[in-house]
């Protein structure tokens, strides 16, 4: 997933279980979306991922806790443009 995730992407927290290295509770909330600040190409000690994500909460988290949110699709919409009408001079 590290090649697909980049800074500015939205990710969904799917695993707010205690820290799998220290066993301490995590401040992440399952079901919440977070914006990725940085992707660090560093293997997580758990061995489940090849990168850590910085989402602005604490330090960095194993990318296996998150799922990448799809990017919004924008559709081009035609808009009506009103042009000024020419005025006729009356003498």
PyMOL commands that set and color helices and strands:
alter all, ss='L'
color gray80, all
select helices_A, chain A and resi 63-65
alter helices_A, ss='H'
color red, helices_A
select strands_A, chain A and resi 10-13+33-35+38-40+52-54+61-62+66-68
alter strands_A, ss='S'
color yellow, strands_A
deselect
rebuild
show_as cartoon
